[in-house]
């Protein structure tokens, strides 16, 4: 695995390389770069690496500026000391993110994701990420990698009707009534989906506003009827009823 490290802290870069050698002995670090200028020159002069470890804040600016000057479609693992507010931005289309100081188990998990998805290369909207981080605004995931049998597919958020858990397995159901397994837990998905479009009605279900056919009040218990239809209506947790009704009203304006 050929890796490019773009990191302006020498100690952090050395520590990352040591951890990489420990958890992935076959790694080949092509270069260690510390600035936007160096990174642009290197990427223009060399073949793309298999994977980039990309620090967000470099000594001469945000690293996203690299990709305003050169085209690169290599998968990225973001490296950052940013607080939680920006984490959703780093999750968009990237393999994973690592918070500083780096931890070996988190690096191993990130590399595991890379190995799993290495043939599924997507583009990264670096401009949107840069704007979001500068403004501290949340960025929500637009597509997810799902599986059916041995094959993997991409599903765009706008095509998701609902996500649910059944027998400890998580499923995405699309508007076309296609169902796929997704590896992320609902707790994780709830954080990266746009709350204007999605709402978690109970522990088992996250629903899209466009999938709600009707809301039923049965002696104080509320149920959602979904499209595509489920065999039974989905109960709304009592603790979420008022918030859900408010969300429905605000979303439908």
N, C-alpha and C positions, 0 to 999 in steps of 0.2 A: 504494500500500500504506500503510494507516494503522497507525502503530506507537505503542505506549505503552512508555515506558522507566521502570522502577521501579528506581532506583539511587541510593544515598545518598552516593556519592563524586562530587563535582562534576567532578574531573579525568577520572575514568573515564567519566562520562556524556557529557562534551564529546568525549572521544576516540571513543566509540562512535558518536555522531552524525556526526562527521567521516568516520569509516570508512563508515558507512551511505550518506552522500552520495556517497562515492567509488565504491562498488561497486553502489549501487542508487539512481541519481539521482531516481527517481520516488517515493522514500520521503517520507512526510508524518508527522513526529513530532507527535503530538497533544498530548503532555504529558511533562514530566520530573518524576517524583515521587520523594520521598526517604524516605517513612515509611509505616508501615502505615495510620495515621490518614488521611493525604492520599490514599492509594490507595483506601481504602474509600469516602471521600467522592466521589472522581472517578468510580469505577466505578458508584456509585449514581446519579450525575447525568448520565452520558454513555452513548452507545451503545458496545458492545464494539468494541475495535480489531480489525484483522485479525491482529495479532501483538503479543505482549508480550515485552519483554526484562526478565527478572525477576532481580534480585539476591537471593541467598538471605538474607544477613545485612544487615538494615537497622538504622538507629540505634535503633529502638524494638522490635526483636525479629526473629524469623524471618518472612520474607515470607509463608510458608504461612498465617499467622494472618489475612491479608487475606481468605482464602477461607472462613474460619470465619464471616465477617460479611457476605459478599456472594457471590452466585452469578455465576460467570463461566466461560465455556467457550471462550474464545479460546485458540488455540495459543500455546505458551510456548517460548522459548529461555532456558534458565537461564544466569545469569551468576554466576560464583563464583570464590573463591580457595581453596576447600576442596581437601584432598588427595585422592588417588586412591581412598581407601576409600569415599568418598561418591558417586563418579561413576555407579555403577549406579543409584542413586536418581534422579539427574537424567535418566537416559535413559528412565525409565518414562513412556510416553505423551507425552513432550514431543517437540518437533521436534528439538532438539539442545541442547548446552550449550557455553558458552564459558568457558575458564579465563582468569583475569586474570594478566598484562596481555593485553588483547585483541590478536589477530593478524588482519590483513586477510584472509589466505587462509582462515582458519578461519571468519571471519564470512561470507565469500562462500560457503563450503561449506554452512554452516548455512542461509543464505537459499535456496540451491539446493534443499535438502531441503524447506524450507517451500513453495517454488513447486511442487514435485513433489507434495506431500501436502496442499496447502491445502484441498482439498475433503473430506479425510478427517479430520474433527474427532472426537476422542475425549475422554472425561472423564479428569481427573487426580485421583488419590487423594492430595490434599495432606496429609491427616492421616497417612497411611502414610509419606509422604516425610519429613514433619517428625519423626516418631518415629524413623525410620531414621537421619536425620542427627544427631539429638541423641544417639543411642546408638552411632553409628558402626557400625551393622549393615548388612550387604549387603541390597539389595532386588533382586529378579530380575524380569525382564520377563515379563508375562503374555500379551501378544499381539503379533503381528508383522504388518506390512503386506507382502503378497505380490502377485504378479501372474501372470495367465494371459492371454496375448495383450495386448490394450490395456486390460484391466480390472484393477482392484486389489481385493483382498479382505483381510479380517482373519482371521488364524488364531490361536487361543488356544494357549498353550504346552501345556496339558493334552491337546490334540488332536494334537500332533506325535508321530509315530512315530520318524522319523529325518530328519536333514539330511545331504546329501552333495554333493560336488563332482564334476562330470562335464564334461569338455571345457571347463574354466575357467568353468563356469556353476554356481551354487549352487541347490540345490533343497530344498524342504521336502516331505516326504511325510507325509500325515495318517493317522490310524488308519483312516479310511474309504478309504484308498488313492487319495487325490487328490494330485496333484503340482503344486507351484507354484514359480515362480522367486522367489528372495529376493536382494536386492542386497547385503546384508551378507556379509562374508567369515566363514569358519568361526572364525577367530581372534577376531573380534569377538563372534560368537554364543556362543562358549564362555564368555565373560566374563559375559554377561547371562542365561544360562540357569541354573536352579537345579541345583547339582551333586548334590543328592540324587536328582534325577529324570533327569539327563542326564550322559552320559559320552562323551568323545571317544576312540574306540577306535583311530583312526589318522588320518592327515593328511586323509583324504577323508570320514570319517564321524563324526557325533555321533549317538548313539542314546539313545532313551528306555528307561528300565527296563521300561516296559509293552510295549515292542516286541520284547523279547528272548524268543524261543521256547526257545532252548537254546544252550549253549556246548559246542563240540566240541574235543577235544584230538586232533590228528592228528600223532603222532610229535613232540610238543613244540611244534607250531604250533597256535595257538588260533583258532577261527573262531566267529563269532556267526551264528546263524540268526534272521532277523528276521520280524516280522509288521507290516504286510503283507510277504509273502515277496519277496525279491530272486531273480534268476536264479541267483545263486551266493551262498554264505555270505560274510560279511565278515570279513576277517582282522583280528586284533588285533595291533597293533604289539608286537614282543617286549619293548620297553622299558616297555610299559604293561600287560603281562599280570598281574603281581602286584597292581598298583594296581586293575586292573579286577576281578579276582577278589575282592579285599577290598571294593570298592565294591558288587559284587553281593551279597556276604554281609551287609554292613551294611544295604543297602537292603531286603533281603528279610526282615529281622528284624521 
